[in-house]
Amino acid sequence: MITDGGRMHIGSGTLLHRRCTLQAFGGEITIGDNSFIGEATIIVSALRISIGSDALIAENVSIRDQNHPLTSDNIPRRAKPTEAKEISIGRDVWISAGVIVTSGVTIGNGSVVGGGAVVTRNIPECSIATGVPARVRKNLG
């Protein structure tokens, strides 16, 4: 789904499994060539989400570049504009099942994110990250 001037580019040879949801609500989603997006994965952009070539994203992954503000005024959260920060996922990255990628993070080329992790900070190239929140456990380089 593309709305509010959003844009989407899906590279050659990329496979989107059934029940995937890609939504560009004024934002941009770019997926490189020969990537795989697993079943029931949701990618929602209000700013920019880029996924490199040869990425493997398993089922039930959530990637969202926006958040609701955490302020304590009298305005309901639903009525406030979201706050968006770009997400960059490098090439040859493997994101395992059930991972949540939050706004503003970069996952470096060649990295692996273990199942069920919540990515709240950057993951360097060629790293394995697991846990809630995700932490680098090993360097593959």
Order of alpha helices (4+ residues) and beta strands (2+ residues): beta-beta-beta-beta-beta-beta-beta-beta-beta-beta-beta-beta-beta-beta-beta-beta-beta-beta-beta-beta
